[in-house]
């Protein structure tokens, strides 16, 4: 999980964390990465700045116990 507390957002912390994570993965020889995020709001645009694109072949399923 990658998250920044609301009081600390918009200070470049998320950018620094993501860039470090991606650099570490690349250094380990990982050739790709997938992530799960909200479909609306600021997060899709945030991740797209780092080359992430929407995948149409993955389905996330859930179940509620009401």
Secondary structure as UniProt FT lines:
FT   HELIX           6..8
FT   TURN            9..10
FT   HELIX           13..27
FT   TURN            28..29
FT   HELIX           43..48
FT   TURN            49..51
//
